[in-house]
């Protein structure tokens, strides 16, 4: 099964600025583009940092009230630098969280949670920016059509992964909720089918009422030593 990757949902070639870009221009990009972050790039195209809408709001707050109670946890020097910043380079976060384009959507979500952020910059192996992925972008996997989810379960899970006849299993999908009925080839497949279906992108939940044709849980085993003795006696 192929899971959605960051490159499938990211915004490629996003609007960017340089460290010298005035903050007024940065704010204009954020508002006009209806975006939450603007990457800051070096002249060579590598990531220097990022300016988020929250950074500009904090600057405005500190400019009006340098000793505001919501920012007292910051050292005075940092509060002063934020309040007096005039360019993207002076306000940007110099160590934004990044991710590779081939990273799965699930792993990207874990990275966002780990960094307590709502975006990741997508970079190539050379450090150059490829795109931006936001928490909203990651939610696109839940917008997959029921028909697409059903087709993937029948093809990738039942046929390719389990090796059972998909014709014998009825797959019903409604708003991402999957219901399986019918018959699997072997009893051992019962334990594997639900985790495999839950791993399909876009699946919200899954229930199953499945039977099996062959009970392969009671196969007798011949001890290796006994088998070896028998061969030697021939």
C-alpha positions as CSV (number, residue, x, y, z in Angstrom):
1,X,0.0,0.0,0.0
2,X,1.2,3.4,-0.9
3,X,0.5,6.0,1.8
4,X,0.1,9.7,1.1
5,X,3.4,11.6,1.4
6,X,4.1,15.2,2.2
7,X,4.8,15.9,-1.5
8,X,1.2,14.8,-2.3
9,X,-0.4,17.5,-0.1
10,X,2.2,20.3,0.3
11,X,2.0,23.7,-1.4
12,X,4.9,23.7,-3.9
13,X,6.7,26.8,-4.9
14,X,5.3,29.0,-2.1
15,X,5.7,32.7,-1.8
16,X,9.0,33.6,-0.2
17,X,10.9,36.6,1.0
18,X,14.6,37.4,1.7
19,X,16.1,38.5,5.1
20,X,16.0,42.1,3.8
21,X,12.3,42.1,3.0
22,X,10.5,44.8,5.0
23,X,7.9,43.4,7.5
24,X,5.2,45.5,5.9
25,X,5.7,43.5,2.7
26,X,5.7,40.2,4.7
27,X,2.4,41.2,6.2
28,X,1.0,42.0,2.8
29,X,2.0,38.5,1.5
30,X,0.4,36.8,4.5
31,X,-2.9,38.7,4.1
32,X,-3.1,38.6,0.3
33,X,-2.0,35.0,0.1
34,X,-4.3,33.9,3.1
35,X,-1.4,31.9,4.5
36,X,0.1,31.6,7.9
37,X,3.8,31.5,7.2
38,X,6.3,32.9,4.8
39,X,9.7,31.1,4.3
40,X,12.8,33.3,4.3
41,X,15.4,32.3,1.7
42,X,19.0,33.1,1.1
43,X,20.1,34.3,-2.3
44,X,21.1,30.7,-3.0
45,X,17.6,29.5,-2.4
46,X,18.3,27.8,0.9
47,X,16.1,28.2,4.0
48,X,17.3,31.0,6.3
49,X,14.2,31.0,8.5
50,X,10.4,31.6,8.5
51,X,8.1,34.4,9.6
52,X,4.7,33.4,10.9
53,X,1.6,35.5,11.3
54,X,2.0,35.0,15.1
55,X,5.5,36.6,14.9
56,X,4.0,39.8,13.5
57,X,1.2,39.8,16.0
58,X,3.7,39.4,18.8
59,X,5.8,42.3,17.4
60,X,2.8,44.5,17.3
61,X,1.9,43.6,20.9
62,X,5.4,44.3,22.2
63,X,5.7,47.5,20.2
64,X,2.6,48.8,22.0
65,X,3.3,47.2,25.4
66,X,6.9,46.1,25.8
67,X,6.2,44.7,29.3
68,X,3.0,43.0,28.4
69,X,2.2,40.2,30.8
70,X,1.9,37.6,28.0
71,X,5.5,38.1,27.0
72,X,7.2,38.5,30.3
73,X,8.6,35.0,30.0
74,X,10.9,36.3,27.2
75,X,14.2,38.0,28.2
76,X,14.1,41.8,27.8
77,X,16.7,41.7,25.0
78,X,14.5,39.4,22.9
79,X,11.4,41.4,23.6
80,X,13.3,44.6,22.5
81,X,14.6,42.9,19.3
82,X,11.1,41.7,18.4
83,X,9.5,45.1,19.1
84,X,12.1,47.0,17.0
85,X,12.4,44.5,14.1
86,X,11.9,46.0,10.6
87,X,12.9,43.2,8.3
88,X,12.1,39.5,7.9
89,X,15.7,38.6,8.9
90,X,15.3,40.4,12.2
91,X,12.0,38.8,13.1
92,X,12.3,35.3,11.6
93,X,12.6,32.0,13.4
94,X,16.1,30.9,12.3
95,X,15.5,27.2,13.1
96,X,12.1,26.3,11.6
97,X,11.0,22.6,11.6
98,X,11.7,20.9,8.2
99,X,10.6,17.7,6.6
100,X,11.5,15.7,3.5
101,X,9.1,15.5,0.6
102,X,8.9,11.7,0.8
103,X,7.9,11.6,4.4
104,X,4.5,10.1,5.1
105,X,1.6,12.3,6.1
106,X,1.4,10.4,9.4
107,X,5.0,11.0,10.3
108,X,4.6,14.7,9.3
109,X,1.7,14.9,11.7
110,X,3.9,13.4,14.5
111,X,6.6,16.0,13.7
112,X,4.1,18.9,14.0
113,X,3.0,17.5,17.4
114,X,6.6,17.1,18.5
115,X,7.5,20.7,17.6
116,X,4.1,22.1,18.7
117,X,3.6,23.9,15.4
118,X,1.1,23.9,12.5
119,X,3.5,23.9,9.6
120,X,6.7,22.3,8.2
121,X,9.0,23.6,5.6
122,X,9.7,20.9,2.9
123,X,13.3,20.8,1.8
124,X,15.4,18.8,-0.5
125,X,18.7,17.0,0.3
126,X,20.5,20.2,-0.8
127,X,18.6,22.3,1.8
128,X,16.6,24.2,-0.8
129,X,13.0,24.8,-0.3
130,X,10.5,22.6,-2.1
131,X,7.3,23.7,-0.4
132,X,5.3,24.2,2.7
133,X,2.9,21.7,4.4
134,X,0.4,22.8,7.0
135,X,-1.8,21.0,9.4
136,X,-4.7,21.8,7.2
137,X,-2.9,20.2,4.2
138,X,-2.5,16.9,6.2
139,X,-6.2,16.7,6.7
140,X,-6.7,16.2,3.0
141,X,-6.2,12.5,3.4
142,X,-9.6,12.5,5.1
143,X,-11.2,14.0,2.0
144,X,-10.5,10.9,-0.1
145,X,-13.7,9.6,-1.8
146,X,-15.4,6.5,-0.4
147,X,-14.9,4.9,-3.9
148,X,-11.1,5.5,-3.8
149,X,-10.9,4.0,-0.3
150,X,-13.0,1.0,-1.3
151,X,-10.9,0.3,-4.4
152,X,-7.6,0.5,-2.4
153,X,-8.9,-1.9,0.2
154,X,-10.0,-4.5,-2.4
155,X,-6.9,-4.2,-4.5
156,X,-4.1,-3.5,-2.0
157,X,-5.3,-5.1,1.2
158,X,-7.4,-8.0,0.2
159,X,-5.8,-9.1,-3.0
160,X,-2.2,-8.0,-2.8
161,X,-1.5,-8.0,1.0
162,X,-3.6,-10.8,2.2
163,X,-3.8,-12.8,-1.0
164,X,-7.5,-13.6,-0.6
165,X,-10.2,-13.4,-3.2
166,X,-11.7,-9.8,-3.0
167,X,-14.8,-11.0,-4.7
168,X,-15.8,-12.9,-1.6
169,X,-15.6,-9.9,0.7
170,X,-18.1,-7.1,0.5
171,X,-16.5,-3.7,1.2
172,X,-18.9,-0.9,2.2
173,X,-17.5,2.6,2.8
174,X,-19.6,5.5,4.1
175,X,-17.9,8.8,4.9
176,X,-14.6,6.9,5.5
177,X,-16.2,4.3,7.8
178,X,-15.5,0.8,6.5
179,X,-17.7,-2.3,7.0
180,X,-16.4,-5.7,5.8
181,X,-18.7,-8.8,5.4
182,X,-18.1,-12.1,3.7
183,X,-15.4,-14.7,3.7
184,X,-11.6,-14.8,3.9
185,X,-9.6,-17.7,2.6
186,X,-7.9,-18.6,5.9
187,X,-8.6,-18.0,9.6
188,X,-5.2,-16.5,10.2
189,X,-6.2,-13.6,7.9
190,X,-8.8,-12.4,10.5
191,X,-6.1,-10.9,12.8
192,X,-4.4,-9.1,9.9
193,X,-7.3,-7.6,8.0
194,X,-8.5,-4.9,10.4
195,X,-5.0,-3.3,11.1
196,X,-4.3,-3.3,7.4
197,X,-7.6,-1.6,6.6
198,X,-7.1,1.0,9.3
199,X,-3.8,1.8,7.8
200,X,-5.4,2.9,4.5
201,X,-5.3,6.7,4.2
202,X,-8.8,8.2,4.7
203,X,-10.2,5.4,6.8
204,X,-12.0,6.7,9.9
205,X,-13.0,3.4,11.4
206,X,-13.6,-0.2,10.4
207,X,-15.9,-3.0,11.5
208,X,-16.0,-6.6,10.2
209,X,-18.3,-9.7,10.2
210,X,-16.1,-12.2,8.4
211,X,-16.0,-15.9,8.1
212,X,-13.2,-18.1,6.7
213,X,-12.9,-21.1,4.5
214,X,-9.9,-22.8,6.0
215,X,-8.9,-23.1,9.6
216,X,-5.1,-23.0,9.4
217,X,-4.5,-22.5,13.1
218,X,-4.4,-26.2,13.9
219,X,-1.8,-27.6,11.5
220,X,0.2,-30.4,13.2
221,X,3.9,-30.1,13.3
222,X,6.4,-32.9,12.9
223,X,9.4,-32.4,15.2
224,X,12.6,-31.9,13.3
225,X,14.5,-34.6,15.2
226,X,11.8,-37.2,14.6
227,X,11.7,-36.3,10.9
228,X,15.5,-36.5,10.7
229,X,15.4,-40.0,12.4
230,X,12.9,-41.2,10.0
231,X,14.9,-40.1,7.0
232,X,18.0,-41.8,8.4
233,X,16.2,-45.1,8.8
234,X,15.3,-45.3,5.2
